[in-house]
């Protein structure tokens, strides 16, 4: 299977790359590593693909969020608006296909770099959220973890007239808003310790993924029959390190992504085609 590649699939049932993917997964214990490209069909943009936002905005960094109260206020005002789109997003055919493959007993685990919860909504279980989840908040003072839905209710009460509209939502859930509307936003604090600043329970740029979470992912990869990368450019080491580990151990790597990835030279099977086409066809064949 080494070096198998394909252009966008016209007929998945006869495509040699789909055959290679099916052969790889049929052996079982495949571990999925997914990125933002899996959620674009659900209306959530990615960072580096065709809908990528890194080209037009700088993501919030951990250093700015924790060290600059004004920057933190700006983030929450934007996130309050952007959360509506993230909350309303529904799993697409790719998410549901992963759930079907897991139900068929073909997956040894699912690791996602996404923070949208759509894998779980699409039927997958035991998902390791490498970068956390937007549906939770954590207090930077006392460490309390709480529901984002509860925070949203409190924010609606505190901001009954704050509702600017925008069509530009970023993958981390914040919206593009002009600075002049941000001053009218009122942020609330932690309900446990009183006024501790809240942070979405996600890993910001510049923040370190918790060591126990990384170790869990390495354990999954090291015991995998194969590694299947879905919708990730692997541009950052956070996800790419698992491809490197699999390749070092001789574990077959397959990558399905639109456009080139950093891991292409490590892939045994490489499919450059929409995930919404490839994954449902793969699930139909195997499950």
PAZATI-905841 format. One line per 5 residues: number of its first residue (from 0); their letters; for each residue y, x, z of N, C-alpha, C. Coordinates in pm, whole numbers, plus 50000, padded with zeros to 5 digits. Each point is the difference from the previous one (the first is absolute). Layout:
// residues N
NUM> A> Y/X/Z/Y/X/Z/Y/X/Z | ...
***
This chain:
// residues 287
0> XXXXX> 49879/50081/50000/50121/49919/50000/50126/50085/50000 | 49988/50128/50014/50117/50085/50011/50086/49989/49875 | 50128/49976/50022/50093/49999/49889/50011/49870/49926 | 49928/49896/50040/50009/49872/49932/50140/49942/50019 | 50062/49956/49893/50133/49941/50008/50011/49889/49898
5> XXXXX> 50106/49924/50007/50015/49888/49908/50145/49960/49988 | 50033/49943/49884/50130/49936/49982/49991/49862/50062 | 50111/49925/50009/49993/49865/50054/49888/49918/49938 | 49926/49930/50085/49877/49934/49958/50029/49877/49915 | 49938/49992/49884/50011/49883/49915/49884/49905/50026
10> XXXXX> 49881/50057/50021/49881/49921/50029/49925/50067/50113 | 50030/49963/50126/49940/50070/50113/49848/50000/49997 | 49938/49897/49945/49854/49992/49999/49935/50108/49919 | 50072/50059/49903/49940/50103/49915/50065/50137/50020 | 50095/50010/50088/50072/50126/50013/49919/50104/50075
15> XXXXX> 49995/50121/49949/49918/50104/50060/50051/50037/50138 | 50130/49994/50024/50052/50034/50132/49959/49897/50103 | 49996/49873/49963/49954/49897/50092/49853/50020/50032 | 49922/50040/49900/49859/50031/50025/49987/50112/50103 | 50085/50102/49985/49994/50114/50092/50040/49957/50141
20> XXXXX> 50101/49915/50012/50040/49949/50131/49887/49920/50064 | 49939/49915/49920/49891/49917/50052/49884/50086/50048 | 49967/50104/49924/49892/50090/50040/50032/50068/50133 | 50127/50038/50016/50042/50070/50121/49988/49909/50122 | 50047/49876/49988/50000/49909/50112/49862/49942/50029
25> XXXXX> 49915/49996/49901/49867/49940/50018/49919/50075/50104 | 50033/50127/50022/49927/50079/50100/50040/49963/50142 | 50107/49923/50016/50043/49954/50131/50081/50103/50078 | 50049/49957/50117/50077/50086/50091/50125/50059/49936 | 50058/49927/49905/50126/50044/49940/50115/49970/50097
30> XXXXX> 50091/50093/50015/50120/49980/50081/50119/49982/49907 | 50074/49894/50021/50119/49970/49921/50122/50059/50068 | 50086/50064/49921/50132/50045/50044/50103/49935/49909 | 50077/49906/50052/50093/49927/49914/50145/50036/50028 | 50083/49980/49896/50142/50026/50010/50081/49883/49949
35> XXXXX> 50129/50021/49989/50094/49892/49968/49972/49934/49866 | 49940/50074/49906/49971/49943/49870/49906/49882/50004 | 49923/49987/50109/49909/49886/50012/50075/49872/50031 | 50120/50010/50056/50074/49881/50043/50111/49958/49906 | 50021/50073/49890/50110/49963/49910/49979/49863/49937
40> XXXXX> 49874/49964/49974/49972/49867/49942/50026/49887/50100 | 50020/50036/50127/50035/49901/50101/50151/49991/50021 | 50075/50071/49918/50146/49993/50008/50063/50103/50090 | 49922/50098/50047/50054/50106/50085/50013/50126/49916 | 50119/50056/49986/50018/50118/49914/49934/50123/50059
45> XXXXX> 49971/50098/49914/49948/50127/50050/50114/50101/50009 | 49965/50123/50033/50103/50103/50015/50021/50082/49874 | 49890/50026/49927/50011/50096/49891/49954/49948/49865 | 49947/49879/49992/49953/49946/49874/50112/49934/49922 | 49960/49905/49914/50098/49934/49912/50105/49924/50078
50> XXXXX> 49963/49952/50120/50096/49925/50082/50051/50085/50116 | 49980/50130/49990/50029/50090/50111/50143/49995/50050 | 50013/50009/50134/50132/49990/50061/50057/50135/50043 | 49920/50106/50003/50054/50129/50039/50109/50046/49904 | 49995/49948/49879/50098/50042/49900/50138/49941/50026
55> XXXXX> 50009/49893/50079/50131/49936/50019/50042/49987/50146 | 49913/50040/50094/50043/49996/50139/49923/50102/50082 | 50060/50044/50110/49935/50093/50091/49935/49923/50112 | 49869/50012/50020/49933/49924/50105/50051/50040/50138 | 49989/49908/50094/50033/50030/50139/49908/50111/50052
60> XXXXX> 50058/50098/50068/49921/50106/50061/49988/49976/50150 | 49898/50058/50058/49977/49986/50144/50117/50060/50078 | 50050/50112/49952/50109/50069/50068/50126/49913/50004 | 50032/49934/49889/50118/49914/49996/49978/49877/50087 | 49882/49941/49992/49973/49877/50075/50011/50023/50150
65> XXXXX> 49943/50110/50048/49998/50024/50144/50129/50065/50051 | 50072/50071/49914/50115/50075/50046/50136/49941/49967 | 50003/49897/49916/50128/49944/49955/49999/49850/50022 | 50063/49951/50108/50000/49856/50027/50056/49919/49885 | 50100/50052/49931/50057/49929/49887/49897/49990/49885
70> XXXXX> 49929/50108/49977/49896/49997/49898/49888/49904/50036 | 49966/49994/50128/49895/49908/50045/50046/49855/49983 | 50125/49972/50032/50055/49866/49982/49999/49961/49853 | 50036/50095/49914/50001/49974/49856/49860/49968/49951 | 49900/50076/50049/49862/49974/49959/49957/49860/50038
75> XXXXX> 50026/49958/50126/49951/49870/50045/50070/49885/49928 | 50126/50017/49966/50070/49895/49924/49933/49983/49864 | 49971/50110/49936/49935/49995/49869/49856/49950/50011 | 49931/50045/50105/49861/49960/50018/49988/49852/50034 | 50099/49948/50072/50001/49857/50033/49998/49916/49872
80> XXXXX> 50075/50045/49900/50003/49928/49872/49874/50030/49919 | 49961/50126/49993/49885/50039/49918/49867/49949/50051 | 49990/49978/50131/49875/49952/50059/49954/49869/49939 | 50093/49918/49953/49963/49872/49941/49908/50020/49879 | 50032/50097/49917/49918/50023/49881/49865/50061/50037
85> XXXXX> 49999/50093/50094/49875/50061/50042/49909/49895/50063 | 50056/49915/50086/49923/49897/50068/49943/49898/49902 | 50074/49973/49893/49957/49899/49903/49901/50055/49898 | 49984/50133/49993/49911/50059/49900/49855/49958/50025 | 49927/49981/49893/49860/49959/50009/49912/50104/49932
90> XXXXX> 49877/50016/50047/49910/50098/49938/49976/49967/49853 | 49991/50104/49919/49974/49980/49858/49852/50026/49969 | 49968/49997/49872/49860/50017/49960/49941/50133/50041 | 50083/50104/50007/49951/50130/50044/49960/49999/50145 | 50084/49942/50086/49965/49989/50143/49871/49920/50018
95> XXXXX> 49992/49888/49932/49882/49915/50015/49874/50069/49949 | 50015/50082/49895/49885/50073/49947/49948/50101/50102 | 50091/50068/50070/49958/50093/50104/49924/49925/50109 | 50049/49882/50037/49930/49918/50099/49860/49962/49953 | 49986/49968/49872/49869/49965/49946/49905/50120/50001
100> XXXXX> 50052/50116/49965/49917/50121/50000/49953/50033/50142 | 50088/49979/50097/49960/50024/50139/49895/49898/50044 | 50019/49873/49964/49905/49896/50037/49863/50025/49937 | 50000/50067/49886/49874/50031/49932/49931/50121/50060 | 50061/50060/50102/49937/50114/50067/50017/50132/49930
105> XXXXX> 50098/50009/49910/50016/50122/49920/50102/50097/50056 | 50078/49957/50098/50106/50085/50054/49967/50048/50142 | 50030/50126/50023/49982/50056/50133/50127/49995/50083 | 50110/49959/49938/50126/49990/50072/50116/49980/49905 | 50111/49952/50053/50122/49981/49923/50117/50064/50075
110> XXXXX> 50066/50093/49936/50120/50064/50053/50115/49960/49910 | 50110/49954/50058/50114/49965/49918/50125/50071/50047 | 50081/50043/49904/50131/50056/50029/50106/49889/50005 | 49959/49877/49967/50093/49888/49996/50021/49940/50139 | 50113/49935/50018/50034/49942/50131/50014/49849/49991
115> XXXXX> 49948/49940/49892/50025/49858/49972/49890/49905/50049 | 49886/50052/50045/49892/49916/50051/49924/49923/49894 | 50021/50031/49873/49939/49919/49894/49851/50029/49981 | 49953/50118/50039/49855/50024/49995/49928/49900/50090 | 50048/49986/50123/49936/49909/50094/50010/49856/49950
120> XXXXX> 50116/49963/49947/50017/49864/49947/49910/49976/49880 | 49963/50107/49930/49913/49988/49884/49852/50004/50033 | 49966/50007/50129/49860/49991/50040/49938/50126/50054 | 50073/50112/50001/49944/50124/50053/50009/50000/50152 | 49908/50070/50064/50000/50009/50146/49990/50146/50041
125> XXXXX> 50038/50028/50124/49993/50137/50050/50090/50096/49925 | 50109/49950/49945/50090/50085/49919/50075/50096/50091 | 49999/50127/49964/50079/50100/50072/50138/50007/49934 | 50102/49956/50073/50137/50001/49947/50062/50136/50032 | 49991/50091/49905/50043/50138/50023/50145/50007/50045
130> XXXXX> 50084/49918/49939/50143/50003/50031/50046/49881/50083 | 49906/49930/50065/50035/49890/50087/50015/49868/49926 | 50064/49902/50067/50015/49867/49941/50134/49939/50035 | 50062/49936/49901/50131/49938/50020/49992/49873/50084 | 49880/49950/50026/49987/49876/50077/50006/50025/50150
135> XXXXX> 50028/50123/50040/50010/50034/50141/50127/50081/50027 | 50047/49995/50125/50111/50085/50042/49957/50079/50123 | 50065/50112/50022/49973/50081/50120/50133/50036/50064 | 50007/49992/50131/50121/50035/50074/50005/50151/50019 | 50113/50060/49964/50014/50145/50012/50020/50045/50145
140> XXXXX> 50024/49905/50091/50019/50035/50141/49872/49983/50081 | 49938/49882/49992/49883/49973/50084/49868/50000/49923 | 50006/50003/49867/49879/50007/49919/49932/49867/49975 | 50059/49889/50045/49937/49869/49979/49988/49970/49851 | 49881/49955/49960/49975/49958/49862/50001/49849/49994
145> XXXXX> 50077/49943/49911/50017/49855/49994/49993/49951/49856 | 49992/49869/49985/49992/49938/49868/50135/50000/49931 | 49999/50033/49872/50124/49993/49922/50047/49855/49986 | 49907/49907/49999/50037/49859/49989/50084/49957/50120 | 49964/50049/50118/50077/49967/50118/50140/50058/49994
150> XXXXX> 50011/50123/49951/50132/50061/49984/50082/49921/49899 | 49938/49956/49894/50073/49929/49896/50058/49869/50054 | 49925/49933/50087/50052/49877/50061/50123/50029/50084 | 49995/50107/50077/50115/50035/50084/50120/50042/49915 | 49973/50068/49889/50109/50042/49912/50065/49879/49931
155> XXXXX> 49919/49903/49965/50058/49879/49940/50092/49929/50098 | 49961/49997/50127/50085/49937/50101/50130/50077/50020 | 49991/50134/49992/50118/50083/50021/50089/50008/49877 | 49944/49965/49883/50075/50015/49874/49989/49872/49915 | 50048/49888/50052/49981/49873/49928/50072/49995/49866
160> XXXXX> 50101/50081/49980/50077/49995/49875/49986/50127/49917 | 49908/50089/50039/49981/50125/49926/49886/49981/49901 | 50034/49988/49873/49895/49978/49900/50038/50044/49862 | 50052/50123/49983/50035/50046/49865/49875/50007/49913 | 50015/49970/49873/49888/50001/49907/49998/50130/49921
165> XXXXX> 49882/50046/49968/49985/50121/49920/49869/49994/49925 | 49997/50063/49885/49876/50009/49922/49936/50137/50012 | 50064/50092/50073/49950/50136/50010/49936/50022/50138 | 49868/49993/50004/49924/50019/50123/49920/50129/49986 | 50001/50083/50102/49931/50127/49996/49859/49988/50060
170> XXXXX> 49910/50094/49968/49862/49991/50048/49988/49999/50151 | 50098/50059/50071/49994/50000/50146/50063/49875/50060 | 50035/49902/49915/50042/49869/50048/50148/49982/50019 | 50082/50102/49973/50143/49980/50016/50063/49964/49866 | 50111/49930/50007/50067/49951/49879/50126/50083/49974
175> XXXXX> 50039/50005/49874/50124/50066/49963/50116/49904/50024 | 50087/50033/50096/50114/49916/50034/50127/50084/50003 | 50113/49945/49958/50126/50073/50010/50040/50021/50145 | 50063/50113/50028/50035/50034/50137/50091/49896/50066 | 50083/49935/49919/50098/49910/50061/49938/49877/50066
180> XXXXX> 49874/49967/49968/49939/49883/50061/49921/50034/50125 | 49981/50131/50027/49911/50040/50108/50060/49980/50138 | 50133/50006/50012/50063/49990/50132/49977/49865/50066 | 49974/49898/49921/49979/49867/50057/49863/49977/50056 | 49911/50100/49987/49863/49984/50048/49990/50037/50147
185> XXXXX> 49925/49919/50077/49979/50025/50142/49853/50037/50022 | 49975/50119/50055/49864/50043/50030/49966/49967/50144 | 49872/49976/50026/49952/49971/50135/49909/50113/50046 | 49977/50009/50131/49918/50107/50055/49863/49954/50043 | 49931/50088/50070/49864/49975/50047/49999/49891/50106
190> XXXXX> 49905/49909/49993/49991/49891/50098/49931/50047/50128 | 49933/50114/49996/49927/50049/50118/50091/50082/50091 | 50068/50101/49943/50082/50087/50084/50148/49961/49997 | 50035/49901/49922/50136/49949/50002/50084/50032/49880 | 50020/50128/49973/50089/50032/49889/49954/50121/49919
195> XXXXX> 49875/50042/50018/49950/50114/49925/50008/49976/49850 | 50040/50100/49923/50009/49983/49854/49861/49981/49938 | 49992/49909/49905/49874/49970/49933/49989/50073/49867 | 49878/50032/49965/49969/50067/49874/49883/49927/49937 | 50001/49977/49869/49878/49945/49939/49886/50098/50023
200> XXXXX> 49881/49947/50020/49886/50086/50032/49945/50065/49873 | 50087/50074/49934/49965/50071/49879/50046/50145/50011 | 49940/50086/49920/50036/50142/49997/50112/50019/49898 | 50117/50037/50048/50112/50025/49910/49985/50137/49933 | 50078/50021/49895/50008/50133/49940/50048/50099/50106
205> XXXXX> 49933/50113/50008/50036/50100/50100/49930/49982/50133 | 49922/49894/50014/49926/49974/50123/49854/50041/49981 | 49935/50039/50107/49862/50044/49993/49904/49884/50025 | 49898/49989/49915/49896/49900/50022/49923/50037/50127 | 49972/49903/50088/49926/50031/50123/49870/50074/49972
210> XXXXX> 49973/50103/50080/49886/50088/49976/49867/49925/50003 | 49984/49905/50091/49874/49929/50007/49975/49917/49875 | 50107/49949/49939/49987/49924/49876/49959/50090/49884 | 50061/50117/49993/49964/50097/49897/49854/50043/50016 | 49960/50027/50123/49862/50042/50025/49901/49891/49958
215> XXXXX> 50035/49874/50027/49912/49890/49959/49984/49998/49849 | 50110/50022/49928/49993/50002/49853/49915/50115/49949 | 50015/50116/50060/49918/50114/49960/49852/49971/50026 | 49969/49935/50112/49861/49966/50028/49943/49908/49894 | 50079/49901/49958/49954/49910/49895/49974/50074/49870
220> XXXXX> 50095/50086/49962/49987/50074/49874/49880/50094/50005 | 49984/50069/50110/49892/50100/50010/49861/49937/49999 | 49990/49873/50037/49870/49932/49997/49984/49911/49878 | 50096/50005/49907/50000/49911/49884/49903/50047/49892 | 49950/49902/49925/49924/50033/49881/50092/50036/49885
225> XXXXX> 50121/49943/50001/50102/50029/49899/50135/49954/50056 | 50107/50048/49937/50136/49961/50038/50066/49935/49879 | 50050/49878/50017/50064/49926/49892/50147/49982/50034 | 50088/50065/49924/50144/49992/50021/50056/49890/49910 | 50076/49909/50059/50051/49885/49926/50152/49992/50011
230> XXXXX> 50071/50015/49890/50143/49975/49998/50083/50097/50081 | 49965/50126/50000/50079/50101/50071/50023/50120/49910 | 50123/50048/49998/50031/50122/49924/49956/50124/50076 | 49967/49982/50129/49958/50112/50086/50106/50109/50008 | 50126/49960/49985/50110/50097/49996/50026/50063/50136
235> XXXXX> 49964/49930/50108/50022/50055/50134/49866/50037/50062 | 50003/50100/50087/49877/50053/50058/49929/49898/50087 | 50071/49902/50051/49942/49900/50089/49873/49940/49942 | 49999/49970/49870/49880/49947/49936/49922/50105/49923 | 50072/50094/49942/49936/50102/49914/49900/50085/50077
240> XXXXX> 50023/50022/50131/49910/50084/50078/49858/49946/50003 | 49985/49868/49987/49865/49943/50003/49927/50026/49868 | 50077/50004/49891/49941/50038/49871/49957/50146/50005 | 50085/50085/50055/49965/50142/50012/49874/50018/50083 | 49989/49926/50111/49882/50015/50086/49874/49953/49927
245> XXXXX> 50009/49886/49930/49883/49951/49926/49957/50100/49895 | 50096/50053/49924/49967/50096/49894/49937/50126/50059 | 50051/50045/50113/49947/50121/50064/49855/49980/50043 | 49968/49877/50044/49865/49971/50047/49905/49957/49887 | 50051/49994/49879/49917/49959/49887/49978/49851/49991
250> XXXXX> 50084/49923/50067/49991/49854/49995/50072/49951/49876 | 49936/49923/49913/50064/49956/49875/50129/49921/50027 | 50101/50025/49919/50129/49934/50011/50028/49922/49873 | 50039/49874/50014/50043/49918/49887/50143/49954/50028 | 50083/49999/49896/50139/49958/50015/50031/49895/49894
255> XXXXX> 50051/49884/50046/50049/49897/49910/50149/49983/50028 | 50082/50032/49902/50144/49995/50019/50068/49995/49864 | 50111/49932/49992/50080/50001/49878/50090/50122/50005 | 49978/50094/49910/50079/50122/49998/49929/50114/50071 | 50050/50122/49985/49935/50118/50059/50009/50001/50151
260> XXXXX> 49906/50074/50061/50002/50018/50145/49982/50147/50031 | 50035/50036/50121/49986/50138/50045/49854/50041/50009 | 49910/49902/50013/49859/50031/50018/49916/49997/49875 | 50064/49987/49884/49923/49983/49876/49901/50113/49975 | 50037/50123/50033/49910/50113/49974/49880/50000/50095
265> XXXXX> 50008/49921/50107/49890/49992/50096/49907/49882/49971 | 50037/49917/49903/49927/49875/49978/49877/50020/49912 | 49890/49940/50040/49880/49994/49916/50011/49886/49900 | 50068/49893/50041/50026/49885/49913/50148/49966/50011 | 50066/49989/49887/50144/49970/50000/50026/49885/49904
270> XXXXX> 50057/49891/50049/50029/49884/49917/50150/49972/50008 | 50067/50010/49886/50143/49971/49991/50013/49859/49943 | 50003/49902/50089/50002/49860/49958/50043/49915/50118 | 50049/49878/49975/50044/49913/50109/49887/49965/50095 | 50029/50008/50129/49898/49968/50099/49960/49854/49993
275> XXXXX> 50095/49914/49961/49970/49858/49989/49901/49968/49890 | 49978/50096/49910/49899/49985/49894/49869/50066/50042 | 50011/50123/50050/49881/50079/50029/49921/49947/50118 | 50067/49972/50111/49927/49967/50123/49926/49867/49995 | 50060/49891/49949/49922/49877/49989/49878/50016/49911
280> XXXXX> 50015/50076/49890/49885/50023/49913/49892/50081/50070 | 50043/50099/50079/49905/50081/50074/49927/49918/50105 | 50074/49917/50072/49938/49915/50102/49904/49900/49939 | 50038/49945/49885/49912/49903/49935/49869/50064/49959 | 50009/50124/49955/49878/50070/49957/49909/50036/50117
285> XX> 50058/50038/50114/49921/50054/50110/49964/49898/50107 | 50079/49893/50012/49974/49907/50110/49942/49869/49952
***
